[in-house]
């Protein structure tokens, strides 16, 4: 059986020095269930990573990211992850969660610690390992995230 990695586009969205995370649904058939991750998803046939990112963000949180910037591409045997970044230009309460169990703004300390508080579940949940690594790489890059 030939398993090709899937192509996905993910967004690091930041506001007031924090990062927007999605608490993934707790479904056993998805990758990283009940873990915090980044918004984004699979690319459709013929889509560029930036087009796919914009479509996924509209579907997942009804947000059009203005001019996303490419950060890096991460490849492993499961996925080719095209990682973009950009400011979250609206307050979090303006977002409409269309996919996932919750959303929250996480501090760099939350990312380093590897968990984040879910207001809806009133509990902490861990970050997905690849998502934490990508965010730590981004934090270490020194890109300014203190945009309101």
Steps between C-alpha positions, in 0.01 A plus 500: 500500500637842400435768764567847366514786749205737475555869428359740757521872569504626858485846653685650792266787588603739775348784695627693803804274534292180502426223248159383382455125548228252409408221739449209265189290540535184708433260211726192486515504118676840476865585562570651841150469647428711809826692447565866428623574152508761229210593276521385139466174315532290187552656162246424231605397149650794312518727805815685593591484868401865549161446330440192715596686815259784428217255420563296815506807725166618359352152557645455848472847659347730236820702480681631192865538589644813338816422302622181669878462494670166443707392798625148425404166358514191722507155341465157655347168397148622587483853360658785314411794722515844337520738794389863469472779753310823535321721749155427635348840431170443681427419864466127565129538586437610138609158370238236426632153583389270219729208575657375821401487866632843603736784416722708722791741503808332646802674645854406403525349850199276426674386180824429686314311775310296238143559615231764486178572688167435325230743614226272364631187673621688809816291489850486352576296187840418346633637175555266208873426481558628144296814573703573811826455308387733219392765750824472697698539175291805416550654845875437473506675160435833674217614271302775676160375620408799716243629253160607633 
